[in-house]
Amino acid sequence: MIYLETGSTDPYFNLAFEEYVFENLDPTKSYFILWQNENTIVVGRHQNTYEEINQRYVEEHGIR
């Protein structure tokens, strides 16, 4: 298993890093990716953001 750590709390960088790993590194190897974001909401493909996110709260608290 290959350990990868970004050292970044920027959610845009961290998600881009994860995508890069999945698209460009050897798929026959196992990877353990460790990263931590600032206050962030990461939305999955089939999630309904209108239903699941309190937009007012997010804006008031500076959540990305």
N, C-alpha and C positions, 0 to 999 in steps of 0.2 A: 504494500500500500504506500502511496506517495502522499506525503503531508504537504499541503499548500495553505499558506496564511497570507492574507492581503496586507494586514497591518493598517488598514484604512477603515474609517467609520462612515465614509461617503457611500450612500446606498447606490448611486449611479455607477460608481467605479466597481463596487462589489458585485452587483448584478452583471455588469459587463464582463468582469473577470470570470465569473461562473460560466457565462455563456461561451467565452473564449475557451475555457477548459473543455467543455463538452463538445465543442465544434472542431477543436484543433489538436488536442492531445491524443495520444494513443488509446483507443477505446478498449484495448485488451488488458489495460492496467486499471487498478483500483486507485481512486483518489479520495482523500479526506480533505475537504476544503473548510477552513475556519475563517469566519469573518463576523464582524459585529457592526450593526448600523446605528447611527444616531436615531432619534425618534422618527420612525418611518413606518409607513404602511406599504406592504408589498402585496399586490393584488394578483391572484391567480387567474388563469385564462377563463375559467367558467364562473367567476364571482361577479355578483351584481353590486357594483360600487355604490349605486344610489341607495340600495337597500341596506348595505352593510357598514357604511361609513357615515359618521356624524360630521358632516362637512363644517359646520359651525365650530365644533370642538377642535377639529383639526386645525382650522385657521387660527383660532384663539391661542392655541398652544404651540404654534410653529412646527407642526408635524409635517414632514415631507410626504 
